[in-house]
């Protein structure tokens, strides 16, 4: 491994078995566990922690699997300090149970030791197509496969995982971990159709229904990044999307492309515009590529949506932050970015930057909606859904969930929404088959 690639190794190592069991033993087993209330998918945290404290890894994994299909991923990338861990009563003393690392340990142990898998029902309850293999799609697939549905996932990329594979840096979420979690989903009887873009080449919602699917789930996320086209100079070379940087670095780390195809040169002065987790990922990635990096955010540090630990680690790694600052013009020379005109609390300034990466949000693509009749979206392109059955769009039998509906959020919040929609799909398919059986 070359020196640059080594900088993308995991920042925080997991627990050893002894460390995990000792940490689990610290749990107070509260009568009203606030940690579970703080978890968006209501993981039964006290129960899996209790099983772990006794060294019962199989039981701990079984408890986690009741609510989560991606524990090795959630254990690494969830904002635990804002959710389960932040709700732990021991946090009042500054020492909350490290729930994320415990979940990560159990999931990794299960994978590494190849523990016996759960017994699965026959796939006779119905046939469901899922479009997109990000957190929402994988969650729906796992839930329905465990309930006796035959599930097929249609993914446009050459490898499943969506944002987990292409959008989160290696140092936060190793791609080997993502692949292992997806293998577990496949082991539930889920089939993957890769390099298949629904909305192109004759593959549509209508064609999937014609193939015999009882219901279809859209979990395509928000794949179109927001831009700053109204800002002068936005089309200059050197003004790119943060998601493009993250994608290129991830495939570079996989050995798919050469270093020359990564849009940062060592020593460049780089700006990242935005204050969310994508901005933190882009800034910390740019630092690892040898750049001088500044994050420009239009609000205060307290208003920044990125989680505190990501900000703290970015600062420790050398990222600089300019608060209450906005870019009003990209200034170039011979078609290439050279400076930014910025508005700061102290007035207008010109600053030299050779590259800028935009991390100001994203929105859904319209490829599926534009090739399908009857699916309504709001003014920003987000799919409209109903509560009964949960997650169904304005087209019967077509469901949607995750970021394509609820605006860009975290992995676990996409999973929470997807779990609710999976219940809605199951109820819908059961009802349709019941009506068919009685000849209604």
Phi and psi in degrees as a GROMACS rama.xvg file:
@    title "Ramachandran Plot"
@    xaxis  label "Phi"
@    yaxis  label "Psi"
@TYPE xy
-77.303  168.978  UNK-2
-61.2013  -39.4895  UNK-3
-67.4758  -44.6465  UNK-4
-60.3475  -34.0985  UNK-5
-63.5518  -21.778  UNK-6
-72.0152  -12.8101  UNK-7
-97.7743  11.6412  UNK-8
-70.8974  160.013  UNK-9
-55.0209  132.503  UNK-10
-74.5465  -43.4827  UNK-11
-113.788  115.572  UNK-12
-75.5663  153.813  UNK-13
-79.7546  177.149  UNK-14
-73.5796  151.415  UNK-15
-79.1732  169.603  UNK-16
-59.0328  -44.3193  UNK-17
-64.3755  -42.7743  UNK-18
-63.5409  -41.1227  UNK-19
-64.9654  -45.1642  UNK-20
-65.9545  -41.0003  UNK-21
-64.8043  -38.4772  UNK-22
-67.1245  -39.4414  UNK-23
-64.1709  -33.1189  UNK-24
-65.7745  -18.6706  UNK-25
-74.7568  -14.839  UNK-26
-60.6305  136.014  UNK-27
-88.8326  -6.53004  UNK-28
52.4168  57.2518  UNK-29
-58.8558  144.864  UNK-30
-64.049  -36.9306  UNK-31
-118.428  88.693  UNK-32
-68.7973  107.173  UNK-33
-66.5625  -26.6239  UNK-34
-61.078  -40.1815  UNK-35
-69.5192  -36.6497  UNK-36
-63.4558  -31.4135  UNK-37
-80.2354  -10.264  UNK-38
-88.9651  123.146  UNK-39
-59.0214  -30.5419  UNK-40
-101.552  9.85258  UNK-41
55.426  45.0441  UNK-42
-55.217  140.249  UNK-43
-81.1909  74.725  UNK-44
-62.4335  -48.9414  UNK-45
-57.6467  -36.6739  UNK-46
-70.9647  -42.4883  UNK-47
-72.198  -32.844  UNK-48
-66.8004  -39.7496  UNK-49
-63.323  -43.2231  UNK-50
-63.0564  -40.8609  UNK-51
-64.0619  -38.9771  UNK-52
-62.8943  -22.0164  UNK-53
-95.3202  0.434395  UNK-54
79.3434  13.8651  UNK-55
-92.0904  83.914  UNK-56
-68.6526  -38.6618  UNK-57
-61.9736  -44.1512  UNK-58
-65.1642  -41.819  UNK-59
-59.5564  -42.6774  UNK-60
-66.9113  -39.2374  UNK-61
-62.9022  -39.9521  UNK-62
-64.266  -45.3498  UNK-63
-62.1821  -41.4529  UNK-64
-65.2034  -17.6318  UNK-65
-63.6048  -27.5275  UNK-66
-123.019  -20.5  UNK-67
-129.185  135.524  UNK-68
-99.0942  -7.67042  UNK-69
-134.411  53.2488  UNK-70
-66.0585  -34.7556  UNK-71
-66.3019  -27.4849  UNK-72
-82.3758  -48.7426  UNK-73
-59.3742  -38.3506  UNK-74
-61.4443  -20.6045  UNK-75
-101.727  -37.3344  UNK-76
-114.567  -6.62156  UNK-77
-66.4152  147.125  UNK-78
-78.952  72.3458  UNK-79
-57.7604  -34.8587  UNK-80
-66.9866  -17.8917  UNK-81
-97.5114  -8.52547  UNK-82
-124.547  -112.747  UNK-83
-59.1847  -53.0329  UNK-84
-66.2244  -36.4202  UNK-85
-68.2199  -16.689  UNK-86
-97.1491  -7.2009  UNK-87
-63.2747  132.414  UNK-88
-64.5361  -26.1486  UNK-89
-69.5275  -12.8956  UNK-90
-65.4648  -21.0523  UNK-91
-64.4088  -24.3589  UNK-92
-96.2899  3.46031  UNK-93
83.5209  9.53914  UNK-94
-132.616  63.4749  UNK-95
-66.6239  155.113  UNK-96
-61.1438  133.709  UNK-97
-81.9929  76.1353  UNK-98
-63.1336  -41.6271  UNK-99
-59.833  -44.4742  UNK-100
-68.9019  -29.5898  UNK-101
-70.3595  -42.4362  UNK-102
-62.4278  -43.2667  UNK-103
-59.229  -44.3316  UNK-104
-61.9772  -47.568  UNK-105
-61.8688  -45.2564  UNK-106
-63.8318  -42.7844  UNK-107
-66.5429  -39.3772  UNK-108
-62.6987  -44.2383  UNK-109
-58.1129  -43.1285  UNK-110
-68.9683  -49.2455  UNK-111
-65.5923  -36.356  UNK-112
-89.4545  -6.33385  UNK-113
51.57  54.3056  UNK-114
-63.039  155.784  UNK-115
-61.5495  131.526  UNK-116
-79.5708  162.054  UNK-117
-68.0775  155.848  UNK-118
-77.0134  135.403  UNK-119
-112.525  145.749  UNK-120
-73.4598  161.094  UNK-121
-62.4727  146.321  UNK-122
-85.2407  69.1547  UNK-123
-118.33  0.126166  UNK-124
-82.6442  -22.5093  UNK-125
161.342  169.524  UNK-126
-119.014  122.488  UNK-127
-124.612  133.466  UNK-128
-102.286  136.803  UNK-129
-120.927  129.299  UNK-130
-104.227  111.938  UNK-131
104.366  135.775  UNK-132
-119.624  34.6776  UNK-133
-80.86  -165.007  UNK-134
-55.4662  -42.1192  UNK-135
-66.9297  -48.4999  UNK-136
-61.8218  -42.8956  UNK-137
-66.3573  -36.095  UNK-138
-67.1826  -46.6714  UNK-139
-60.775  -42.7624  UNK-140
-60.5126  -47.526  UNK-141
-63.3683  -45.4235  UNK-142
-61.977  -46.5413  UNK-143
-71.3825  -36.7474  UNK-144
-63.4359  -36.2563  UNK-145
-70.1975  -18.5989  UNK-146
-100.938  10.6707  UNK-147
95.4567  14.9564  UNK-148
-95.8318  144.955  UNK-149
-87.6489  123.622  UNK-150
-121.662  132.146  UNK-151
-119.316  130.054  UNK-152
-105.677  132.109  UNK-153
-110.056  117.851  UNK-154
-124.623  131.455  UNK-155
-72.8998  -30.2128  UNK-156
-80.1903  170.33  UNK-157
-81.4974  -6.33326  UNK-158
-144.016  138.934  UNK-159
-73.843  162.634  UNK-160
130.733  -25.0751  UNK-161
57.4532  -131.47  UNK-162
-61.0992  -27.7607  UNK-163
-64.1317  -34.5975  UNK-164
-90.5097  -38.8766  UNK-165
-110.863  -10.844  UNK-166
-114.831  -18.5377  UNK-167
-105.97  129.851  UNK-168
-61.3021  153.52  UNK-169
-58.2116  -37.5996  UNK-170
-68.0761  -21.3803  UNK-171
-93.4649  -38.0003  UNK-172
-142.535  95.4862  UNK-173
-58.7088  136.254  UNK-174
-66.782  -25.5365  UNK-175
-62.0806  -34.6086  UNK-176
-67.7766  -43.247  UNK-177
-60.0024  -44.7705  UNK-178
-62.8334  -39.0521  UNK-179
-66.4748  -39.6128  UNK-180
-65.5361  -39.2031  UNK-181
-67.5658  -35.0673  UNK-182
-60.1973  -36.1935  UNK-183
-67.2139  -37.8682  UNK-184
-64.3298  -43.7052  UNK-185
-61.6778  -36.272  UNK-186
-65.7643  -16.4199  UNK-187
-78.6491  -3.22855  UNK-188
102.551  13.1728  UNK-189
-85.1989  133.034  UNK-190
-102.694  139.949  UNK-191
-110.685  132.437  UNK-192
-114.112  101.067  UNK-193
-89.6606  165.705  UNK-194
52.8885  35.2734  UNK-195
-123.971  106.882  UNK-196
-99.0267  112.718  UNK-197
-72.2083  127.665  UNK-198
109.995  -2.76059  UNK-199
-135.801  158.363  UNK-200
51.8161  35.3838  UNK-201
82.6383  -2.68137  UNK-202
-91.3729  111.172  UNK-203
-135.001  173.656  UNK-204
-56.225  -43.8765  UNK-205
-63.3928  -42.0443  UNK-206
-67.5292  -32.394  UNK-207
-68.4325  -42.0764  UNK-208
-62.0995  -38.6529  UNK-209
-64.0003  -26.4814  UNK-210
-76.6251  -9.96495  UNK-211
110.821  8.00524  UNK-212
-69.9169  138.448  UNK-213
-81.8505  -29.3606  UNK-214
-152.809  157.327  UNK-215
-132.711  135.546  UNK-216
-113.911  128.799  UNK-217
-99.2762  114.087  UNK-218
-130.621  50.5628  UNK-219
-88.6549  -1.43036  UNK-220
67.4519  -159.103  UNK-221
-117.039  89.7217  UNK-222
-91.4571  -4.95849  UNK-223
-106.815  109.328  UNK-224
-71.8231  147.094  UNK-225
-70.7949  148.921  UNK-226
-121.502  -177.354  UNK-227
-123.254  44.5877  UNK-228
-59.5219  -26.0802  UNK-229
-78.0149  -9.60663  UNK-230
-87.0632  127.457  UNK-231
-54.5329  134.885  UNK-232
86.4013  7.40538  UNK-233
-65.261  -19.8324  UNK-234
-91.4159  4.1278  UNK-235
-63.5818  148.147  UNK-236
-64.4031  137.095  UNK-237
104.973  -10.766  UNK-238
-101.469  110.101  UNK-239
-132.478  170.279  UNK-240
-84.7656  142.655  UNK-241
-62.1446  -35.3743  UNK-242
-64.6276  -32.0255  UNK-243
-66.0495  -43.9948  UNK-244
-58.8913  -48.0492  UNK-245
-63.3314  -41.2597  UNK-246
-62.3868  -47.4637  UNK-247
-64.1404  -39.4555  UNK-248
-68.0627  -39.8389  UNK-249
-62.9105  -43.69  UNK-250
-74.039  -27.5365  UNK-251
-64.8342  -44.8444  UNK-252
-63.5283  -25.1724  UNK-253
-82.7384  -6.00707  UNK-254
82.9818  13.8021  UNK-255
-80.6279  -36.3364  UNK-256
-125.574  166.398  UNK-257
-85.1094  164.766  UNK-258
-60.7215  -30.4353  UNK-259
-64.2649  -19.8102  UNK-260
-89.5474  -0.341735  UNK-261
-88.9395  124.658  UNK-262
-79.2718  47.4781  UNK-263
-149.435  133.715  UNK-264
-104.793  148.121  UNK-265
-59.2182  134.611  UNK-266
90.8472  -9.4252  UNK-267
-66.8511  149.527  UNK-268
-92.9057  118.469  UNK-269
-120.258  137.472  UNK-270
-111.602  141.331  UNK-271
-118.737  121.895  UNK-272
-100.004  118.638  UNK-273
139.814  167.243  UNK-274
-136.404  15.7246  UNK-275
-95.7381  -170.968  UNK-276
-66.3771  -30.6881  UNK-277
-65.5448  -38.7344  UNK-278
-62.508  -41.5964  UNK-279
-64.6653  -42.2021  UNK-280
-61.3144  -43.8823  UNK-281
-66.1961  -42.679  UNK-282
-64.762  -44.9214  UNK-283
-70.7794  -29.3233  UNK-284
-68.7536  -44.3875  UNK-285
-61.8261  -38.313  UNK-286
-60.0101  -41.2395  UNK-287
-68.297  -19.8372  UNK-288
-91.0706  5.65271  UNK-289
90.0166  15.7622  UNK-290
-88.9043  161.55  UNK-291
-94.4117  116.265  UNK-292
-119.593  133.424  UNK-293
-128.289  130.217  UNK-294
-93.8237  128.847  UNK-295
-109.914  118.636  UNK-296
-129.366  136.847  UNK-297
-79.7187  -11.4056  UNK-298
-115.999  -165.227  UNK-299
-86.4301  168.239  UNK-300
-60.902  -38.44  UNK-301
-65.9362  -27.7358  UNK-302
-89.2796  -5.09782  UNK-303
-64.5864  128.262  UNK-304
-74.5261  -17.7729  UNK-305
-62.2232  148.648  UNK-306
-71.6604  150.939  UNK-307
-58.6761  -41.5022  UNK-308
-64.1762  -35.6317  UNK-309
-65.5842  -41.1163  UNK-310
-64.1017  -47.2078  UNK-311
-58.4516  -42.627  UNK-312
-71.1996  -33.7387  UNK-313
-63.0379  -44.0983  UNK-314
-62.2367  -44.2056  UNK-315
-62.2105  -29.4484  UNK-316
-85.6963  -6.52509  UNK-317
111.788  5.27043  UNK-318
-75.0018  135.677  UNK-319
-99.5429  153.637  UNK-320
-129.801  133.185  UNK-321
-114.481  115.156  UNK-322
-93.1185  160.049  UNK-323
49.4685  41.3939  UNK-324
-129.571  136.96  UNK-325
-131.903  152.337  UNK-326
-93.4809  125.673  UNK-327
-106.806  -13.8336  UNK-328
-162.431  137.543  UNK-329
-97.2814  122.392  UNK-330
-109.892  129.504  UNK-331
-123.261  175.12  UNK-332
-142.236  123.06  UNK-333
56.8693  37.1789  UNK-334
82.7352  5.39285  UNK-335
-123.139  142.405  UNK-336
-58.0864  136.563  UNK-337
-130.364  -37.0597  UNK-338
-142.787  161.806  UNK-339
-117.788  137.065  UNK-340
-95.2735  119.715  UNK-341
-122.93  152.107  UNK-342
-109.201  118.142  UNK-343
-117.604  171.507  UNK-344
-59.3232  -22.5639  UNK-345
-95.4579  6.02361  UNK-346
113.901  -171.069  UNK-347
-82.0221  142.393  UNK-348
-141.555  159.216  UNK-349
-111.668  130.874  UNK-350
-130.585  138.308  UNK-351
-78.8337  124.4  UNK-352
-143.635  138.587  UNK-353
-96.4016  -16.9308  UNK-354
-145.923  147.523  UNK-355
-132.877  137.916  UNK-356
-121.14  127.647  UNK-357
-92.5176  126.844  UNK-358
-133.286  63.169  UNK-359
-113.47  21.0876  UNK-360
112.437  175.451  UNK-361
-152.064  170.668  UNK-362
-143.595  165.063  UNK-363
-70.5943  150.205  UNK-364
-76.8533  158.803  UNK-365
-107.419  14.7787  UNK-366
-60.2937  -43.723  UNK-367
-73.2518  -46.7207  UNK-368
-62.1363  -39.274  UNK-369
-71.3066  -17.2443  UNK-370
-106.057  11.5774  UNK-371
-135.779  134.762  UNK-372
-86.3171  142.911  UNK-373
95.8089  -0.10014  UNK-374
-103.209  112.818  UNK-375
-89.6516  145.679  UNK-376
-127.343  163.129  UNK-377
-85.1787  -173.278  UNK-378
-65.2049  -18.0484  UNK-379
-103.478  3.27453  UNK-380
94.8492  3.63893  UNK-381
-79.8626  139.154  UNK-382
-72.2191  133.786  UNK-383
-83.8618  135.05  UNK-384
-133.272  165.947  UNK-385
-113.337  171.26  UNK-386
-91.5982  -19.2325  UNK-387
-136.313  114.414  UNK-388
-67.6652  146.856  UNK-389
-54.5671  125.092  UNK-390
88.325  0.595162  UNK-391
-77.1221  138.223  UNK-392
-79.2372  -172.473  UNK-393
-75.7694  -1.31131  UNK-394
-107.26  127.235  UNK-395
-60.0183  131.967  UNK-396
85.8285  -6.96787  UNK-397
-106.748  123.438  UNK-398
-115.482  161.909  UNK-399
-148.818  152.85  UNK-400
-165.831  168.885  UNK-401
83.1371  -153.896  UNK-402
-63.4721  -24.6397  UNK-403
-66.8733  -15.5188  UNK-404
-113.295  -45.8316  UNK-405
-102.408  18.6897  UNK-406
71.2434  156.527  UNK-407
-60.2829  129.114  UNK-408
-140.564  -163.282  UNK-409
-83.7963  168.717  UNK-410
-57.3874  -46.7166  UNK-411
-71.3087  -31.1404  UNK-412
-70.7656  -34.8784  UNK-413
-63.0481  -39.0679  UNK-414
-66.039  -40.1338  UNK-415
-58.8296  -48.7004  UNK-416
-62.8568  -39.6669  UNK-417
-65.9843  -36.8261  UNK-418
-63.8781  -38.8468  UNK-419
-66.5072  -40.2177  UNK-420
-67.8412  -37.0973  UNK-421
-57.3855  -38.7907  UNK-422
-64.3573  -41.3353  UNK-423
-62.5499  -40.7017  UNK-424
-63.2706  -45.8233  UNK-425
-60.543  -43.8748  UNK-426
-64.5646  -40.5017  UNK-427
-64.5003  -49.859  UNK-428
-63.5594  -42.044  UNK-429
-59.7306  -42.6704  UNK-430
-66.2177  -42.9062  UNK-431
-62.4663  -43.85  UNK-432
-68.7308  -33.3767  UNK-433
-64.9049  -44.3665  UNK-434
-64.1148  -38.5871  UNK-435
-63.966  -37.5477  UNK-436
-69.4498  -27.394  UNK-437
-99.8679  6.30969  UNK-438
75.2654  23.6524  UNK-439
